[in-house]
Amino acid sequence: MARKPKKSEVNTNEWMNTYADTVTLLLCFFVLLFSFSTINEKKWKEIVEALRYKPPASEQKLNLENLDPSKLDVKGTMTPSDSKSTEEAQDLLYRTIKNYIQENNLESKIELIKGDDMVTIRFKDTILFNPDRTELREDGKVILNDISKVLLSSIDIIKMINIQGHTASTPKGQPEFQNTFEFSTKRAVNVLEYMISTANMDPFKLSAIGYGQYHPIESNETEEGRSRNRRVEIIVESYPIEKNISVEPSKNNSKK
């Protein structure tokens, strides 16, 4: 009688080896993912600090307390510390301009007025312009350039710089101007253009307007009163006190 063939002794558990290897590889993969997602806090701060923008020396913090504006770098930016409020920065701007006026004996020609969220710089017309002329005087340009540098150093807290031209009720004017509105506006625009082209001010923070004879600060019945009414005013409007100033370097200093 023929012998029955023996059943093949095949190992059917080989798939478990492959499965175990796959599971091990997956585990290693997820461990690596987890390790990548867990960043040391100290190392992260070091990376962020290394990537942080560091301004050049000309844009570092400036101490304007006793600063001579004529020696101020146009690119300088006043960046008060976090502990200082906008109000303190406004006071610093006011004191800096006031010191400049006093040191240059300009009290009789420039009047400084501090209000809520604004500083008004009032120029007697003869300091910037010759009588009945709209072209800036050369010595007036020097003063305007110095004032512009101080404003530029505080540009981060400044919301708007409004330039206003005013005349008296009986100005002679120039033949090409039909009324006091045109004459006063031309003076204000010339100041604005000088601050943009020469002092490198940001045009987005400047405006010019002429009020003619209709906003006097003194009576037009006397020559002294009319002399005071002929003026140019630069009104520096700051951000509200509640708004904290930024400590980042200004990005508006470059000419647009």
HELIX and SHEET records of a PDB file:
HELIX    1   1 GLU A   14  SER A   37  1                                  24    
HELIX    2   2 GLU A   41  LEU A   51  1                                  11    
HELIX    3   3 ALA A   57  GLU A   59  5                                   3    
HELIX    4   4 PRO A   69  LYS A   71  5                                   3    
HELIX    5   5 THR A   86  GLU A  103  1                                  18    
HELIX    6   6 ASP A  125  LEU A  128  1                                   4    
HELIX    7   7 GLU A  138  SER A  153  1                                  16    
HELIX    8   8 ILE A  155  ILE A  157  5                                   3    
HELIX    9   9 THR A  180  SER A  197  1                                  18    
HELIX   10  10 PRO A  203  LYS A  205  5                                   3    
HELIX   11  11 GLU A  223  ASN A  229  1                                   7    
SHEET    1   A 5 ILE A 110  GLY A 115  0                                        
SHEET    2   A 5 MET A 118  LYS A 124 -1                                        
SHEET    3   A 5 ARG A 231  SER A 238 -1                                        
SHEET    4   A 5 ILE A 158  HIS A 166 -1                                        
SHEET    5   A 5 LEU A 206  GLY A 210  1                                        
END                                                                             
